[in-house]
Amino acid sequence: MPTIPPSPVKADPALDAITAKTQAGQRLTLDEGRVLFETSDIWSVCDLADQVRRRLHGSRAYYNINQHVNYTNICALSCSFCEFSRKRGDHGAYEMSVDEIRARTAEARDAGATEIHIVGGLHPYLPFTYYTDMCRAIRDEAPRIHIKAFTAVEIVHFARISKRPRDLRGVLLDLQQAGLGSLPGGGAEVFDDRIQKQAFRGKLRADAWIDVHRIAHELGMNSNATMLYGHVESIEDRLTHFDILRRAQDEALTRRESSSGVSDRAQGCFQAFVPLPFLPDGSDLTHLAGPDGLENLRTLAVSRLMLDNIPHIKAFWIMQTLPMSQLMLRCGADDIDGTVVWYDITKCNAGATHQEMSVWDLRRAIVEAEFEPIERDTLYRRVMRDGAAWHVAV
């Protein structure tokens, strides 16, 4: 792949001080983040993010063999941005049985998957035991597969239906004992009360979302974090979102450092940030255009520069497309996610029912972008394999 051409716009002198701070490994302020979003010299921003990405990960670019399972699209919420949710009885509404999820797990295991990624709607009628039974069935069917499941929104929902609205720790412990390994990080959307009321009514406030992840980290589980951008939010809202995440990560890393050699339980943290572009088709916000390609590149690049304490930035190819993800590898991303197989939450290709990328396609895309493809597990350990047989490199 050819390198990104130099910007035809004269280099912005406002980036000089930001460049010096970034190269010195110093944290950027929100005001400096605003400059990154507003400058016309987008290619210098992307180049600066690429420098940080290479400092952290060299020429490595990660992918994994995984399978997504969206166990139901029946949801108690009615978010205006969402095309996925249905009410029970609606055309296209579905809910998977535990046996169906067990069968999906067997397929994933036989394909050599190292991870099952599970999220779904807030089903108003399924009991909490459905979710613990689901995790146990997956663990029984494929003991080595890592279960990355349930957004913070789902965890709070589980606490309500199990009649323990104030016992998030107990709910997470039950799921962890049933086999849950980490949280995927969805449901964050944008951390702003105004936007929550306008587009994500009924979802979690920032403090509640952070609280779920803090408890998961205290229990030794890692998690990802997301941001849905390109709808009704502002640049200030994006920067606030970044700031809340990196302060939460500072606290997680401090806990991890202070417990080292003292606690018998590992401390978790955020391991990856995933910027998700808003795709308006089919939602109540169809009148919005959504972000364009340059805005996707800029937002990812700025996330790499602002989130200095989160090690990985993911270009989620399902929502960014694979060609855009290739460009993003040169603008701050070090991960393009995995084989996926079936993802029903949102689709770049309208009407698609099967969204799968082969390992060969993922590796080719990474090589074309002039990086070294590295298969990872959920915890970013290198995976070595012989067909479907695999092990984690020492």
Helices and strands as residue ranges (DSSP letters): H 15-23, H 30-38, H 42-57, E 60-64, E 66-70, H 98-110, E 115-119, H 128-141, E 146-149, H 152-161, H 168-178, E 180-183, H 193-199, H 206-218, E 222-229, H 235-259, E 270-277, H 293-306, E 312-313, H 317-320, H 322-328, E 335-338, H 359-368, E 372-375, E 383-386, E 389-392
